[in-house]
Amino acid sequence: MGSLPPALPLAHLTIARWLSAILKLGAIAPRPCKVLGKDLLYLSYGGLFYRPDNIRTQQATELPVGLVFSPVALAGITSLFPFDSGAMAGHKDFSS
């Protein structure tokens, strides 16, 4: 059996308004998740995909900011979901 390919990075999507607090703290902290009913930190494996829900803004503080982390951070992961649990709970259709 051959070896596995290199692990992909982990990524976190936030908005510019929250970036200074993240940098000051030196970490990203879990936030309340209405879908699963507990504090969680959402990370994506391998890349970020921004879907703005048709929200347009001229305010730079509301624009998305992607943070990318080494795949070594996978060692700290305790739960995995193979899909967007919030979109599934909201019955969103991203097929178009």
LUMKOLSE-865932 format. One record per residue (C-alpha): x, y, z; residue in one letter. Coordinates in steps of 0.2 Angstrom, whole numbers, padded with zeros to 4 digits, always signed. Each point is the difference from the previous one (the first is absolute). Layout:
REM LUMKOLSE-865932
XYZA ...
REM end
This chain:
REM LUMKOLSE-865932
+0000+0000+0000M +0007+0017-0004G +0001+0015+0011S -0013+0013+0002L +0001+0017-0009P +0006+0015+0011P -0014+0007+0011A -0009+0016-0005L +0000+0016+0010P -0015+0004+0012L -0008+0017-0003A -0012+0011+0010H -0011+0014-0007L -0004+0016+0010T -0003+0018-0004I +0012+0014+0000A -0009+0008+0015R +0005-0014+0011W +0018-0002-0006L +0008+0012+0012S -0008-0009+0015A +0007-0017-0006I +0017+0008-0003L +0000+0008+0017K -0005-0017+0009L +0012-0010-0011G -0013-0013-0003A -0017-0003-0007I -0013-0005+0013A -0015-0011-0001P -0017+0009-0002R -0018-0006+0003P -0007-0011-0013C -0019+0001-0001K -0001-0016-0011V +0010-0012+0012L -0004+0010+0016G +0018+0002+0006K +0015+0011-0002D +0010-0006-0016L +0014+0006-0011L -0004-0002-0018Y +0015-0005-0011L +0000-0006-0018S +0012-0013-0007Y +0010+0004-0015G -0008+0017-0005G -0013+0014+0003L -0016+0003-0009F -0009+0016+0003Y -0018+0001-0003R -0007+0017+0005P -0019-0004+0000D -0002+0014-0013N +0006+0013+0013I +0010+0014-0008R +0009+0013+0010T +0011+0015-0003Q +0007-0001+0018Q +0017-0007+0000A -0002-0007+0018T -0013-0012-0006E +0010-0008-0014L +0006-0018+0002P +0018-0004+0007V +0007-0018-0002G +0012-0007+0013L +0010-0015-0006V +0008-0012+0012F +0013-0014-0001S -0008-0018-0002P +0009-0004+0017V -0015+0009+0008A -0010-0015-0005L +0007-0009+0016A -0011+0012+0011G -0017-0004-0010I -0013-0009+0011T -0015-0001-0012S -0002+0000-0019L -0015+0003-0011F +0002-0004-0018P -0012+0014-0005F -0006+0018+0004D -0011-0004+0015S -0007+0017+0001G -0005+0000-0018A -0008-0017+0002M -0010+0006+0015A -0005+0015-0010G -0005-0010-0015H +0011+0011-0011K +0002-0006-0018D +0018+0004-0007F -0002-0010-0015S -0002+0015-0012S 
REM end
